[in-house]
Amino acid sequence: MKKILCLFLISLTLLVIAHAQVLRSPNGKLTMTFALQTGGTPTYTLAFKGKEVVKPSKLGLELKNDKQSMLDGFEMGKVDNTTHDENWKPVWGEVSTIRNHYNEMAVTIRQAISDRIVVIRFRLFDEGLGFRYEFPEQKNLSYFIIKEERTQFAMAGNHTAFWIAGDYDTQEYDYTTSKLSEIRALMPKAITSNASQTQFSPTGVQTSLMMKTADGIYINLHEAAVINYAAMSLNLDDKAMVFQSWLTPDANGDKGHMQASCTTPWRTVMVSDDARDIVASKMIYNLNEPSKIKNTSWIHPVKYVGVWWEMITGKSSWAYTNDLPSVHVGITDFSKAKPNGTHGATTANVKKYIDFAAANGFDAVLVEGWNQGWEDWFGHEKDFVFDFVTPYPDFDLKGLNKYAHSKGIKLIMHHETSGSVRNYERHMDSAYKLMKQYGYDAVKSGYVGNIVPAGEYHYSQWINNHYLYAIQKAAEYHIMVNAHEAVRPTGIARTWPNMIGNESARGTEFQAFGGSKVNHVTILPFTRLLGGPMDYTPGIFEMDISKINPSNNSHVNSTLANQLALYVTMYSPLQMAADLPENYNRFKDAFQFIKDVAIDWQDSKYLEAEPGDYLTVARKAKKTGQWFLGSVNGYEQRVSDIPLDFLDAGKTYTATIYADAKDAHYKTNPQAYTIRKVVVNNKSRLSQVCAPGGGYAVSFVQK
């Protein structure tokens, strides 16, 4: 009997091995194995340097109103292997050239009972794996509805994770650091969005999910090229340590409406024993298509100030009046409305920002609250609030445009949609035409609140299609887009490089809403920023918000030196000096770094990296070749000790170092900083103490 059992097990093993297909990364460190389990269930595993990091994990999709879901019963078909190696130049970015090098395996599998074909395409880069489902045009699969995607990521241990709660409407959370087994206990009791009304798992987390194993392996789970598809979260079986994909539903609870031929987004797994490899990776971009914009000469990085922080802190208001009874949706005559005296977007106030921007070398001024409708929104008349073209009576649109251009400054328009997507689409052409009329080439859009039509979420397939439509429509008018409250970026900016900024995470504004965790900015580059730049809005110099608005007792959990470093560590081609002009005038010597720092880069070097603890980055500017360095620190004081071997050989530089003072502390002494100058070259070494919540920034000028 034992002999028969052994023969059966050997036969079963051989059956699985017979279907196994192996793919190796170009450098040979990563190995992916695809196989069909008994019963025809597709699976994959991933190993790093011979050690399994993703255990056998199932692949497939469950269909709605279909007796035969695409989960099992598959047979092996053809397997195509190719190698790809190219260099491409981004319109803007951390580097001037990106290498796209991977080995690919496309596995065709056939489900016998339904006679349906699925292609699972794997691309293995040196830093990780990308794979997706492809559905060719075929007789027995035309239009289908996804009930759920059943992609698994089986972890090999109880790793440390840096996570935010699963939510269909927001990523604006502080990150929690815990073991995977602790997520259930630490999950917020009530998720503050529509997701709290769903059956989302109490162990559901959002991507990009960063993890670290006990033996120092870094793993990141994410997705790329989310186009015509819902965004993915991950549910964790915290007994087996298996993550499974969980798509954002639409108003009917459906996860996706598909028509062959079609593809899903890429599912990604990054792996390295050096955290710097993760944060420096361009794999997410490489899994997206090349630019669809042929002439990109109108797309350019922007450094700006704005009428924004004064509203965020509560000093000023977006609305022109509090006299709600006299205001009606679509009104154009405010002659009977009493001004509230706190409106921020006045002609005089905007001129002050224009003057400040021009005097300090900025490109643009963002103005929020310039257009009518804010009273109606706050009064809950939501569906037809904004037309995006009608200014308040105290905002001289034509005169301010002329004044700004006379100073070499452009205004950045603000389109707050209030989540009313159809209303925005109705007005989009007229809004963009107005921008072109006045020579504006950048818009900040917002999607605050629940999505209208009711029942839709911020990350479902339908609304994701809207975000892409807005970007494409803007491209027709040569307008750059900075979308707030939209879905997290997944590398789409490679295809549509006019998408120069996003929010989709907990930004600086939360420092005025009670604060963010001290180490927040040491985690974001490993998570949110992997898919695209963030309009984080750094540069806050006054940490005590009560000095701006006495009724707001919030505190910015950062030192001033840390705020300077963010211009280097939080990459974006769109960088804001977010504080009030008067606060910069108080610290003109420190403000000099913000004026000097570049926003478009030829090269970037990640020097130190540990998620949740610290990050140190050096970047070389395009055109000037000048180097800048930024280092941000978490909760514990530390010494950053780095070689300056990234500097150009044979050249000598004057390094201006903006650092925490000896007694600096994010809470008790955040504005304590020092500035010193030293002469260095690429053989020099820099040792710098970083305070809790602190850091340092350096500009290198060639002698």
C-alpha positions, 0 to 999 in steps of 0.5 A: 500500500505504501509503495502504491501511495509513493508511486501516486505521489511521484506521478502527481509531482511529475504531472505538476512539473510537466506543466511547470514553466520557468522564467528568470530575470536578466541578472538571474536573481529572480526566478518565476515558475508557472504551473497548473495544479491538479484540476487545472488551476494556474499558479505561480511562485517567485524566488529571490536568490534561490529562496521562495518569497511568493509561495504557490499562488493561484491565478484566475477570475470569477465571473458574474452570471456565468456557470464556468468561472475562469479559475480552474479546468485549464490545459496548457497551450503554447508558451512564448518567451522573449527578451526586451531591452530598450532605453527611453527618455521621459518627458520629465522625471528622476532620470533623463533615460530609463532602461526597460529590460525584462525577460517575458513569458506569455502562457496560453491556457485553454479551459476545456469545458468552456473552450475559452482561451486566456493568456497570462503574460509574465515580465521579469525585471531585475527588481521584480515581476509583473503579470496580467491576464489577456483575453483574445477575441474568441467565439466563447468569450465576448462580453463578461462581468467580473465578480472578483479577481482571484489573484493571490500573493502567498507570503513566505512569513509573517512579515513587517508591513507598512500599510493603510486600510482598504478603502474605496474612496481615499488613501489619505491615511497615516501608515501603520507599521506592524506584523501581518498577523497584527493587521486585524487588531490594528485596523481602524474600527470604522473606515471613514468612507463609503467602504465602511458600508461594504463587506470589505475584509477587516484585513484589507489593505491598499497597494502599494504595500511595502513589506520587510522579512525577518531576514532583510528582504524587501517586498512590494505588492502593487499594480501598473497601468490601471486602465478601464479597470477597477483599482485593486486592494488586497485581502489577507488570510492572516492564518495562511499569510495569503493576500488575494486581490479585491477590486473596487466595485461599482454602484451595482457591486460589479467589479468590471465590465469587459469585452474581449479582446482586452487585458487587466492591469499588471500585478507587480511584485518587487523584491530586493535585499536592498531597500534602495532598489525598491524606491529607485525602481521604474518598473511600474512606468515600464509596464505602461505604454509609451507616450501617446502625446507626439509633441510634448514641448508644451509639457514642463515642470512647475514650481509654484506658490498659491492661495491655498495654505491660508484656507487649509489652516482656516485663516481664509475661506474658499467661499465669497459669502456666508449669506446662503439664502441669497445664493442659488446654484448657477448665480452670476449676480452676487450684488445682494450677497454680503461678503464674508470678509475672509475670502482668500481669492481676492484680486488684491491677495492674488496680486500679493502672491504674484508679486512674491512668485515673480520676486523669487523665481517661481513659475506660477500661482495656484488660486483656489476659491476663485469661481462661484459655487462654493456656497452651494456646495457647502449648502449641499446643492452638489450636483450642479455646483460649479461651471468652472468659468464664472469668477466671484465679483472680487476676483478680476479674472481678466485683470489678474491674468494680464498682471500675472503675465506682465510679471512672467507668472501664470495662474494655475486654475483650480477645478473642484468638481465636488465629486460631481463627475458628470457636471465636470464633463459637461463643462470641461470643454468650456473650462479648458477653452477659458484657460487657453484664452488666458494662457493658463497651461495647468489645472488642479482638479479635485474630487472631494466628497462622495462621487455623484452619481450616488453609489459610485466610488473613487476607485471603481472602473467607471470613475477611473475611466473618467480620470483618464478622459479628463487627462486626455481631454486636457491634452487636446488643449495642451493643459497639464493636470494635477488631480487630487482625490483621484485614484492613485497613479500606476505609471500612466504618466508615461503614456500621458505625461501631461499628468504632472501631479497627483495627490492620492495620499495623505499630504501636507494639508493633514498637518493642519488637520491634526498632524501626520505621523513623523515618519510618514514621509519616509514611507511614501517614496516606498509606496505611493510614489512608485506609481507616479509623482505626488503633489505633496505641497511641502515647504511649511516653515511655521509649525504652530498653526495657531499662529496662522489661525488662533482657532486651529491648534494643529502642529506640523510634525516636522523640522524646518530642515526636514521640509527643505529635504522634501523637495528632493526626497518627494519627487515631483515635477510639480513642487509647491512652496506651500507656506504663506509668503510672510513666513518665508520672509521670516526665514529668508536664508532657509528659503534660499534652498527652495528658490534654488532647488531644481525640479527636473532631473538628469540623474538620481542616486538613492544613498540611504533607504529604510522604510519608516526610518530614513531616506537620503537622495541625491539628484543632478539637475537637467541643464545646469548639472547642479547636484542637490541632496535631501535626507528625511528622518523618522522618530529616532535621532540618527547620524547620516554618514554618506560618501559624496562619490556621486559628484562629478569626478575631478570637480570641486563644489561648495556645499551649502548644508541646511541642517537641524540644529543640535537641539532641534526636535519636530515637536519642541524646537522645529525651527532650529536649523543651521546653515554652513558651507564646506568645500567638497569633491567626489572623494569627500564624506558627509556626516550629519546628525538628523533630529527626530522628524528632521533631516537635512538638505544640501546644494552643491555648486561647482567652484 
